[in-house]
Amino acid sequence: MAKTYIQLQQSEGFMIQAATQIFAAHIVAGTMTEENKDALMKQAIRDAIRISVAVDEAIVADSEVG
């Protein structure tokens, strides 16, 4: 099997952390099956992005203040 190399930006790493926590919640809740695991993973990624956008809109970071 060929190795895959991934280089992520810091914000992408944060998205992975959030998405994996959401995905893990499905596993713990027992809602993940072999049939829906790919769909739940993609939904977790979309949810993490949606949460990040909401946070970005709600908070003004120091670097955004001019």
N, C-alpha and C positions, 0 to 999 in steps of 0.2 A: 504494500500500500504506500502510495506517495505521501510525503509529508506536506502539510498545508501550513504556510506561514501567513500570519495575520499581524498587521501593524495598525493599532487602533489609536485614535485621538483620545485624550482624557475624557471628553464628554461621552464618547462612545462606550468607554469602559463603565461610566456611571449608568448608562442606559442598560448595559448588560447586567449590572448588579440589580437594578430595579426589575428588569424583566425576569431574571432568574428567581427573585423573591416572589413575584406574582405567580410564576409557573410552579414554584415549590408549594405555594398555597393550594393550587389545584391538586397536587399530588397528596398533600396532607389531608385535604378535604375529601379525597377519594373520587374526584370528578374526572380524573385523567384515565383514559383507557388506551390500549394500543391503537384503536381506531381513530381517536380524536387527539392524540398527543401532538401531532404536527400542527393541527388547527389551534390547539390551546397555546402552543409555543408562539405562533404568529400573533395570536390575540394578546398574549402577555407583552410582546414587543410593542404592539399598537397601544396597549394600555399604558406602558411605561412612557412612551412618547407623548401621549395625551396628558399624562400627569406632569411631565416635564414642561410642556407648553403652558399648562395652567399655572405652574409655579413661576415660570419666567414672566408671564403676564401679571402675576400678583405681586412680584417682588422686584424692586429696582436695586440692582447690584451696585457696589461702589464704583466699579469700572464703567457703569453706564451713566453715572452722574457727571455732568460736564461743568 
